[in-house]
Amino acid sequence: MSNLVARELGLADYAPTLERMRAFTDARGPDTPDELWLLQHPPVFTQGQAGRAEHLLAPGEIPVVQVDRGGQVTYHGPGQWVLYLLLDLRRAGMGVRDLVDLIEDSLVALLGGYGIEAATRPGAPGVYVGEAKIASLGLRVRRGCSYHGLALNVDMDLEPFGRINPCGYEGLAVTSIAELLDVAPDMEEVGARLLRAVRSRLER
């Protein structure tokens, strides 16, 4: 996958970022370069297309945004890297399953680099360490092009996950890299490694 543009967007509000992703996807032409957007969001719950209200237990002051990705409810907040993959899958000859496998493989490899043994689960997209989820993913494909992407918990307040049934699973434990290591990881380094891991697999 050539002409891949990586953008680091810092801390970005969720709703305008979603609109920007949709606008980018709608305006794409056959030669538009693919893009990866690495960013963090202020605290927000996002409810996927299949999301059910009963999985929002007690959102409190954190806003809830209905979105057009697959999956149920999840939480985004500072200390979590979000990577959006704006890709022309048709042009790359990839299916959605190929992209999900690529994302999960990238995350498992990244975490392995920190000595964390992570794995995937059949029928439950995302990446897990033991019984706890450390990364989630949700995608939307429109006109053969993907947007949305993955969220990796690095060094964040995990309390808001207790206000929902994460990804629709009651009582699902959630963890982070910082919780699993003796020393909190460098946030910028994890972001750079994440971009590298995904980019290298896309460019193969």
Accessible surface in RSA format (square Angstrom, percent):
REM  Atomic radii and reference values for relative SASA: ProtOr
REM  Chains: A
REM  Algorithm: Lee & Richards
REM  Probe-radius: 1.40
REM  Slices: 20
REM RES _ NUM      All-atoms   Total-Side   Main-Chain    Non-polar    All polar
REM                ABS   REL    ABS   REL    ABS   REL    ABS   REL    ABS   REL
RES MET A   1    46.52  24.1   8.80   5.8  37.71  89.8  21.23  18.0  25.29  33.5
RES SER A   2    89.46  75.6  69.71  93.0  19.74  45.5  49.86 106.2  39.60  55.5
RES ASN A   3   110.19  76.0  89.22  86.2  20.97  50.5  20.10  48.4  90.09  87.1
RES LEU A   4     9.42   5.2   0.00   0.0   9.42  23.7   0.00   0.0   9.42  25.3
RES VAL A   5    49.12  32.3  45.47  41.2   3.65   8.8  49.12  42.7   0.00   0.0
RES ALA A   6    39.76  36.6  12.22  18.9  27.54  62.6  12.22  17.2  27.54  73.0
RES ARG A   7    93.06  39.1  88.80  45.3   4.26  10.1  14.14  19.3  78.93  47.8
RES GLU A   8   124.46  71.5  92.35  69.9  32.10  76.4  29.85  57.7  94.61  77.2
RES LEU A   9    45.51  25.3  22.66  16.2  22.85  57.4  29.43  20.7  16.08  43.3
RES GLY A  10    40.96  50.5   0.00   N/A  40.96  50.5  37.22 102.1   3.74   8.4
RES LEU A  11   113.44  63.2  78.36  56.1  35.07  88.2  78.36  55.0  35.07  94.4
RES ALA A  12    21.08  19.4  15.90  24.5   5.18  11.8  21.08  29.7   0.00   0.0
RES ASP A  13    89.50  62.7  81.25  80.9   8.25  19.5  16.15  38.0  73.35  73.2
RES TYR A  14    11.39   5.3   6.79   3.9   4.59  12.0   4.88   3.7   6.51   8.0
RES ALA A  15    54.30  49.9  50.67  78.2   3.63   8.3  51.52  72.5   2.78   7.4
RES PRO A  16    82.97  60.5  71.42  65.1  11.55  42.0  78.25  64.6   4.72  29.4
RES THR A  17     8.15   5.8   5.74   5.8   2.41   5.7   3.55   4.8   4.61   7.0
RES LEU A  18     6.84   3.8   6.42   4.6   0.43   1.1   6.50   4.6   0.35   0.9
RES GLU A  19    94.92  54.5  92.42  69.9   2.50   6.0  48.01  92.9  46.90  38.3
RES ARG A  20   115.82  48.6 109.32  55.7   6.50  15.5  47.36  64.7  68.46  41.5
RES MET A  21     0.54   0.3   0.54   0.4   0.00   0.0   0.54   0.5   0.00   0.0
RES ARG A  22    61.29  25.7  61.29  31.2   0.00   0.0  18.31  25.0  42.98  26.0
RES ALA A  23    60.53  55.7  50.98  78.7   9.55  21.7  58.03  81.7   2.50   6.6
RES PHE A  24    39.41  19.7  30.35  18.8   9.06  23.6  37.57  22.8   1.84   5.3
RES THR A  25     0.74   0.5   0.74   0.8   0.00   0.0   0.15   0.2   0.59   0.9
RES ASP A  26    81.39  57.0  61.24  61.0  20.15  47.7  26.73  62.9  54.66  54.5
RES ALA A  27    87.32  80.3  51.80  79.9  35.52  80.8  62.99  88.7  24.33  64.4
RES ARG A  28    20.37   8.6   5.08   2.6  15.29  36.4   5.77   7.9  14.60   8.9
RES GLY A  29    29.18  36.0   0.00   N/A  29.18  36.0  26.26  72.1   2.92   6.5
RES PRO A  30   112.98  82.3 101.15  92.2  11.83  43.0 108.90  89.9   4.08  25.4
RES ASP A  31   127.16  89.1 107.69 107.2  19.47  46.0  39.83  93.7  87.33  87.1
RES THR A  32    34.07  24.2  27.97  28.4   6.09  14.5  21.07  28.3  13.00  19.7
RES PRO A  33    53.18  38.8  51.67  47.1   1.51   5.5  53.06  43.8   0.12   0.7
RES ASP A  34     1.65   1.2   1.65   1.6   0.00   0.0   0.00   0.0   1.65   1.6
RES GLU A  35    13.44   7.7  13.44  10.2   0.00   0.0   0.00   0.0  13.44  11.0
RES LEU A  36     0.00   0.0   0.00   0.0   0.00   0.0   0.00   0.0   0.00   0.0
RES TRP A  37     3.72   1.5   3.72   1.8   0.00   0.0   3.72   2.0   0.00   0.0
RES LEU A  38     3.02   1.7   2.46   1.8   0.56   1.4   2.46   1.7   0.56   1.5
RES LEU A  39     0.00   0.0   0.00   0.0   0.00   0.0   0.00   0.0   0.00   0.0
RES GLN A  40    29.44  16.5  29.44  21.5   0.00   0.0   0.55   1.2  28.90  21.9
RES HIS A  41     0.42   0.2   0.00   0.0   0.42   1.1   0.00   0.0   0.42   0.5
RES PRO A  42    38.03  27.7  36.90  33.6   1.13   4.1  37.17  30.7   0.86   5.3
RES PRO A  43    59.49  43.4  53.19  48.5   6.29  22.9  53.19  43.9   6.29  39.1
RES VAL A  44     6.42   4.2   6.42   5.8   0.00   0.0   6.42   5.6   0.00   0.0
RES PHE A  45     0.00   0.0   0.00   0.0   0.00   0.0   0.00   0.0   0.00   0.0
RES THR A  46     0.00   0.0   0.00   0.0   0.00   0.0   0.00   0.0   0.00   0.0
RES GLN A  47     3.05   1.7   3.05   2.2   0.00   0.0   0.73   1.5   2.33   1.8
RES GLY A  48     1.56   1.9   0.00   N/A   1.56   1.9   0.00   0.0   1.56   3.5
RES GLN A  49   117.14  65.5  80.57  58.9  36.57  87.1  32.34  68.8  84.80  64.3
RES ALA A  50    62.61  57.6  44.31  68.4  18.30  41.6  55.96  78.8   6.65  17.6
RES GLY A  51    23.26  28.7   0.00   N/A  23.26  28.7   0.00   0.0  23.26  52.1
RES ARG A  52   126.06  52.9 121.93  62.2   4.13   9.8  48.38  66.1  77.68  47.1
RES ALA A  53    80.79  74.3  67.21 103.7  13.58  30.9  68.79  96.9  12.00  31.8
RES GLU A  54   101.70  58.4  82.61  62.5  19.09  45.4  60.32 116.7  41.38  33.8
RES HIS A  55    16.99   9.3  16.99  11.8   0.00   0.0  14.04  14.5   2.95   3.4
RES LEU A  56    36.83  20.5  22.17  15.9  14.66  36.9  22.17  15.6  14.66  39.4
RES LEU A  57    99.71  55.5  66.98  47.9  32.72  82.3  70.76  49.7  28.95  77.9
RES ALA A  58    60.09  55.3  51.60  79.6   8.49  19.3  57.91  81.5   2.18   5.8
RES PRO A  59    35.88  26.2  35.88  32.7   0.00   0.0  35.88  29.6   0.00   0.0
RES GLY A  60    63.34  78.1   0.00   N/A  63.34  78.1  35.35  97.0  27.99  62.7
RES GLU A  61   140.91  80.9 106.31  80.4  34.61  82.4  79.28 153.4  61.63  50.3
RES ILE A  62    12.46   7.1   8.34   6.2   4.13   9.9   9.42   6.8   3.04   8.3
RES PRO A  63    77.68  56.6  66.37  60.5  11.31  41.1  77.68  64.1   0.00   0.0
RES VAL A  64    55.82  36.7  25.56  23.1  30.26  72.9  25.56  22.2  30.26  82.1
RES VAL A  65    35.34  23.3  32.64  29.6   2.70   6.5  35.34  30.7   0.00   0.0
RES GLN A  66   124.32  69.5 106.63  77.9  17.68  42.1  60.99 129.8  63.33  48.0
RES VAL A  67     9.83   6.5   0.00   0.0   9.83  23.7   3.03   2.6   6.80  18.4
RES ASP A  68    15.80  11.1  14.51  14.4   1.28   3.0  13.83  32.5   1.97   2.0
RES ARG A  69    18.77   7.9  18.77   9.6   0.00   0.0   9.01  12.3   9.76   5.9
RES GLY A  70    30.78  38.0   0.00   N/A  30.78  38.0  29.71  81.5   1.08   2.4
RES GLY A  71    39.12  48.2   0.00   N/A  39.12  48.2  29.86  81.9   9.26  20.7
RES GLN A  72    33.21  18.6  28.76  21.0   4.45  10.6  10.82  23.0  22.40  17.0
RES VAL A  73     0.00   0.0   0.00   0.0   0.00   0.0   0.00   0.0   0.00   0.0
RES THR A  74    11.71   8.3  11.71  11.9   0.00   0.0   9.09  12.2   2.61   4.0
RES TYR A  75     8.45   3.9   8.44   4.8   0.01   0.0   0.25   0.2   8.20  10.1
RES HIS A  76    12.60   6.9  12.60   8.8   0.00   0.0   6.98   7.2   5.62   6.5
RES GLY A  77     0.84   1.0   0.00   N/A   0.84   1.0   0.50   1.4   0.34   0.8
RES PRO A  78    63.48  46.3  56.08  51.1   7.40  26.9  56.47  46.6   7.01  43.5
RES GLY A  79    10.01  12.3   0.00   N/A  10.01  12.3   7.80  21.4   2.21   5.0
RES GLN A  80     2.16   1.2   2.04   1.5   0.12   0.3   0.00   0.0   2.16   1.6
RES TRP A  81    10.92   4.4  10.92   5.3   0.00   0.0  10.92   5.8   0.00   0.0
RES VAL A  82     1.06   0.7   1.06   1.0   0.00   0.0   1.06   0.9   0.00   0.0
RES LEU A  83     0.00   0.0   0.00   0.0   0.00   0.0   0.00   0.0   0.00   0.0
RES TYR A  84     7.31   3.4   7.31   4.2   0.00   0.0   6.59   4.9   0.73   0.9
RES LEU A  85     0.00   0.0   0.00   0.0   0.00   0.0   0.00   0.0   0.00   0.0
RES LEU A  86     0.34   0.2   0.34   0.2   0.00   0.0   0.34   0.2   0.00   0.0
RES LEU A  87     0.00   0.0   0.00   0.0   0.00   0.0   0.00   0.0   0.00   0.0
RES ASP A  88    16.32  11.4  16.16  16.1   0.16   0.4   0.00   0.0  16.32  16.3
RES LEU A  89     5.58   3.1   5.58   4.0   0.00   0.0   5.58   3.9   0.00   0.0
RES ARG A  90   171.39  72.0 147.62  75.3  23.78  56.6  72.58  99.2  98.81  59.9
RES ARG A  91   106.96  44.9  69.24  35.3  37.72  89.8  62.94  86.0  44.02  26.7
RES ALA A  92    43.22  39.7   6.70  10.3  36.52  83.1  18.73  26.4  24.49  64.9
RES GLY A  93    68.41  84.4   0.00   N/A  68.41  84.4  36.88 101.2  31.54  70.6
RES MET A  94    37.10  19.2  24.41  16.2  12.69  30.2  21.20  18.0  15.90  21.1
RES GLY A  95    34.47  42.5   0.00   N/A  34.47  42.5  31.85  87.4   2.62   5.9
RES VAL A  96    74.29  48.9  68.94  62.4   5.34  12.9  68.94  59.9   5.34  14.5
RES ARG A  97   143.89  60.4 138.52  70.6   5.37  12.8  80.41 109.9  63.49  38.5
RES ASP A  98    73.06  51.2  67.04  66.7   6.03  14.2  15.69  36.9  57.37  57.2
RES LEU A  99     0.05   0.0   0.05   0.0   0.00   0.0   0.05   0.0   0.00   0.0
RES VAL A 100    13.71   9.0  13.71  12.4   0.00   0.0  13.71  11.9   0.00   0.0
RES ASP A 101    69.66  48.8  65.27  65.0   4.39  10.4  28.58  67.3  41.08  41.0
RES LEU A 102    25.22  14.0  18.69  13.4   6.54  16.4  24.88  17.5   0.34   0.9
RES ILE A 103     0.00   0.0   0.00   0.0   0.00   0.0   0.00   0.0   0.00   0.0
RES GLU A 104    11.37   6.5  11.37   8.6   0.00   0.0   2.24   4.3   9.13   7.5
RES ASP A 105    71.41  50.0  65.47  65.2   5.94  14.0  21.94  51.6  49.47  49.3
RES SER A 106     0.00   0.0   0.00   0.0   0.00   0.0   0.00   0.0   0.00   0.0
RES LEU A 107     0.10   0.1   0.10   0.1   0.00   0.0   0.10   0.1   0.00   0.0
RES VAL A 108    45.98  30.3  44.30  40.1   1.68   4.0  44.30  38.5   1.68   4.5
RES ALA A 109    46.18  42.5  25.13  38.8  21.06  47.9  35.64  50.2  10.54  27.9
RES LEU A 110     9.52   5.3   1.89   1.4   7.62  19.2   9.15   6.4   0.37   1.0
RES LEU A 111     0.00   0.0   0.00   0.0   0.00   0.0   0.00   0.0   0.00   0.0
RES GLY A 112    43.25  53.3   0.00   N/A  43.25  53.3  25.69  70.5  17.56  39.3
RES GLY A 113    54.90  67.7   0.00   N/A  54.90  67.7  28.47  78.1  26.43  59.2
RES TYR A 114    35.76  16.7  19.26  11.0  16.49  42.9  26.63  20.0   9.12  11.2
RES GLY A 115    72.56  89.5   0.00   N/A  72.56  89.5  37.73 103.6  34.83  78.0
RES ILE A 116     9.41   5.4   5.29   3.9   4.12   9.9   8.87   6.4   0.55   1.5
RES GLU A 117   161.85  92.9 141.21 106.8  20.64  49.1  61.14 118.3 100.71  82.2
RES ALA A 118    10.85  10.0   0.00   0.0  10.85  24.7   0.37   0.5  10.48  27.8
RES ALA A 119    57.35  52.7  53.45  82.5   3.91   8.9  57.35  80.8   0.00   0.0
RES THR A 120    62.60  44.5  45.28  45.9  17.31  41.3  12.94  17.4  49.65  75.1
RES ARG A 121    75.71  31.8  68.85  35.1   6.86  16.3  31.07  42.5  44.63  27.1
RES PRO A 122   138.82 101.2 107.67  98.2  31.15 113.2 119.59  98.7  19.23 119.5
RES GLY A 123    78.80  97.2   0.00   N/A  78.80  97.2  42.92 117.8  35.88  80.4
RES ALA A 124    11.08  10.2   9.99  15.4   1.09   2.5  10.73  15.1   0.35   0.9
RES PRO A 125    66.39  48.4  60.85  55.5   5.54  20.1  63.74  52.6   2.66  16.5
RES GLY A 126     0.07   0.1   0.00   N/A   0.07   0.1   0.07   0.2   0.00   0.0
RES VAL A 127     0.00   0.0   0.00   0.0   0.00   0.0   0.00   0.0   0.00   0.0
RES TYR A 128     5.35   2.5   4.32   2.5   1.03   2.7   3.03   2.3   2.32   2.9
RES VAL A 129    28.49  18.7  22.97  20.8   5.52  13.3  22.97  20.0   5.52  15.0
RES GLY A 130    61.78  76.2   0.00   N/A  61.78  76.2  42.13 115.6  19.64  44.0
RES GLU A 131   137.24  78.8 128.78  97.4   8.46  20.1  63.49 122.8  73.76  60.2
RES ALA A 132    16.77  15.4  16.46  25.4   0.30   0.7  16.46  23.2   0.30   0.8
RES LYS A 133    11.22   5.5  11.16   6.8   0.06   0.2   6.59   5.9   4.63   4.9
RES ILE A 134     0.03   0.0   0.00   0.0   0.03   0.1   0.03   0.0   0.00   0.0
RES ALA A 135     1.97   1.8   0.00   0.0   1.97   4.5   1.65   2.3   0.31   0.8
RES SER A 136    16.60  14.0  15.21  20.3   1.39   3.2   9.52  20.3   7.08   9.9
RES LEU A 137    27.38  15.2   4.98   3.6  22.40  56.3   8.93   6.3  18.45  49.6
RES GLY A 138    10.15  12.5   0.00   N/A  10.15  12.5   6.09  16.7   4.06   9.1
RES LEU A 139    21.32  11.9   6.97   5.0  14.35  36.1   7.08   5.0  14.24  38.3
RES ARG A 140    64.63  27.1  61.93  31.6   2.70   6.4  10.42  14.2  54.21  32.9
RES VAL A 141    51.54  33.9  28.67  26.0  22.87  55.1  28.67  24.9  22.87  62.0
RES ARG A 142    60.67  25.5  57.49  29.3   3.18   7.6  33.58  45.9  27.09  16.4
RES ARG A 143   127.82  53.7 105.96  54.0  21.86  52.0  70.73  96.7  57.08  34.6
RES GLY A 144    14.48  17.9   0.00   N/A  14.48  17.9   9.19  25.2   5.29  11.8
RES CYS A 145     9.24   7.0   9.24  10.3   0.00   0.0   0.52   1.3   8.72   9.4
RES SER A 146     0.55   0.5   0.00   0.0   0.55   1.3   0.00   0.0   0.55   0.8
RES TYR A 147     0.00   0.0   0.00   0.0   0.00   0.0   0.00   0.0   0.00   0.0
RES HIS A 148     2.25   1.2   2.25   1.6   0.00   0.0   0.56   0.6   1.69   2.0
RES GLY A 149     6.09   7.5   0.00   N/A   6.09   7.5   1.06   2.9   5.03  11.3
RES LEU A 150     3.14   1.8   0.00   0.0   3.14   7.9   2.36   1.7   0.78   2.1
RES ALA A 151     3.05   2.8   2.11   3.3   0.93   2.1   2.11   3.0   0.93   2.5
RES LEU A 152     0.00   0.0   0.00   0.0   0.00   0.0   0.00   0.0   0.00   0.0
RES ASN A 153     6.52   4.5   6.52   6.3   0.00   0.0   0.00   0.0   6.52   6.3
RES VAL A 154     0.00   0.0   0.00   0.0   0.00   0.0   0.00   0.0   0.00   0.0
RES ASP A 155    70.06  49.1  55.99  55.7  14.07  33.3   5.87  13.8  64.19  64.0
RES MET A 156    23.23  12.0   0.70   0.5  22.53  53.7   8.24   7.0  15.00  19.9
RES ASP A 157    96.63  67.7  80.52  80.1  16.11  38.1  43.34 102.0  53.30  53.2
RES LEU A 158    33.29  18.5  24.68  17.7   8.61  21.6  24.93  17.5   8.36  22.5
RES GLU A 159    94.90  54.5  78.86  59.7  16.03  38.2  63.78 123.4  31.12  25.4
RES PRO A 160     5.45   4.0   5.45   5.0   0.00   0.0   5.45   4.5   0.00   0.0
RES PHE A 161    15.10   7.6  12.81   7.9   2.29   6.0  13.10   7.9   2.00   5.7
RES GLY A 162    62.87  77.5   0.00   N/A  62.87  77.5  38.56 105.8  24.31  54.5
RES ARG A 163    45.47  19.1  43.65  22.3   1.82   4.3  15.46  21.1  30.01  18.2
RES ILE A 164     4.68   2.7   0.00   0.0   4.68  11.3   0.00   0.0   4.68  12.7
RES ASN A 165    13.16   9.1  13.16  12.7   0.00   0.0   0.00   0.0  13.16  12.7
RES PRO A 166     5.92   4.3   5.92   5.4   0.00   0.0   5.92   4.9   0.00   0.0
RES CYS A 167    26.54  20.1  18.87  21.0   7.67  18.0   9.99  25.3  16.55  17.8
RES GLY A 168    20.46  25.2   0.00   N/A  20.46  25.2   2.67   7.3  17.79  39.8
RES TYR A 169   101.65  47.5  99.34  56.5   2.31   6.0  80.21  60.3  21.44  26.4
RES GLU A 170   156.41  89.8 127.37  96.4  29.03  69.1  40.68  78.7 115.73  94.5
RES GLY A 171    72.29  89.1   0.00   N/A  72.29  89.1  41.89 115.0  30.40  68.1
RES LEU A 172    27.28  15.2  11.66   8.3  15.62  39.3  17.54  12.3   9.74  26.2
RES ALA A 173    53.40  49.1  42.06  64.9  11.34  25.8  51.28  72.2   2.12   5.6
RES VAL A 174    24.22  15.9   6.65   6.0  17.57  42.3   6.65   5.8  17.57  47.7
RES THR A 175     5.97   4.2   5.97   6.1   0.00   0.0   5.00   6.7   0.97   1.5
RES SER A 176     2.87   2.4   2.87   3.8   0.00   0.0   0.00   0.0   2.87   4.0
RES ILE A 177     0.00   0.0   0.00   0.0   0.00   0.0   0.00   0.0   0.00   0.0
RES ALA A 178    22.01  20.2  11.77  18.2  10.24  23.3  11.95  16.8  10.06  26.6
RES GLU A 179   111.72  64.1  77.67  58.8  34.04  81.1  42.56  82.3  69.16  56.5
RES LEU A 180    71.43  39.8  40.23  28.8  31.20  78.4  43.89  30.8  27.54  74.1
RES LEU A 181    48.13  26.8  34.19  24.5  13.94  35.0  36.83  25.9  11.29  30.4
RES ASP A 182   156.41 109.6 114.87 114.3  41.54  98.2  35.99  84.7 120.42 120.1
RES VAL A 183   118.52  78.0 110.97 100.5   7.55  18.2 114.24  99.3   4.28  11.6
RES ALA A 184    57.30  52.7  35.87  55.4  21.43  48.7  36.19  51.0  21.11  55.9
RES PRO A 185    16.98  12.4   0.08   0.1  16.90  61.4   8.51   7.0   8.47  52.6
RES ASP A 186    85.80  60.1  71.66  71.3  14.14  33.4  31.21  73.5  54.59  54.4
RES MET A 187    37.07  19.2  33.15  21.9   3.91   9.3  32.00  27.2   5.07   6.7
RES GLU A 188   111.39  64.0 105.92  80.1   5.47  13.0  58.45 113.1  52.94  43.2
RES GLU A 189    73.44  42.2  67.06  50.7   6.38  15.2  28.85  55.8  44.59  36.4
RES VAL A 190     0.00   0.0   0.00   0.0   0.00   0.0   0.00   0.0   0.00   0.0
RES GLY A 191     0.38   0.5   0.00   N/A   0.38   0.5   0.38   1.0   0.00   0.0
RES ALA A 192    43.58  40.1  37.01  57.1   6.57  14.9  41.32  58.2   2.26   6.0
RES ARG A 193    72.37  30.4  69.60  35.5   2.77   6.6  16.03  21.9  56.34  34.1
RES LEU A 194     0.00   0.0   0.00   0.0   0.00   0.0   0.00   0.0   0.00   0.0
RES LEU A 195    17.55   9.8  17.43  12.5   0.12   0.3  17.55  12.3   0.00   0.0
RES ARG A 196   148.98  62.6 144.83  73.8   4.15   9.9  74.09 101.3  74.89  45.4
RES ALA A 197    14.23  13.1   8.18  12.6   6.05  13.8  14.08  19.8   0.15   0.4
RES VAL A 198     0.00   0.0   0.00   0.0   0.00   0.0   0.00   0.0   0.00   0.0
RES ARG A 199    77.66  32.6  77.66  39.6   0.00   0.0  25.03  34.2  52.63  31.9
RES SER A 200    49.65  42.0  41.71  55.7   7.93  18.3  41.38  88.1   8.27  11.6
RES ARG A 201    42.60  17.9  34.12  17.4   8.49  20.2   6.48   8.8  36.13  21.9
RES LEU A 202     7.26   4.0   0.12   0.1   7.14  17.9   1.58   1.1   5.68  15.3
RES GLU A 203    84.77  48.7  59.95  45.4  24.82  59.1  21.02  40.7  63.75  52.1
RES ARG A 204   202.85  85.2 139.94  71.3  62.91 149.8  95.28 130.2 107.57  65.2
END  Absolute sums over single chains surface
CHAIN  1 A     8932.1       6514.6       2417.5       4954.0       3978.1
END  Absolute sums over all chains
TOTAL          8932.1       6514.6       2417.5       4954.0       3978.1
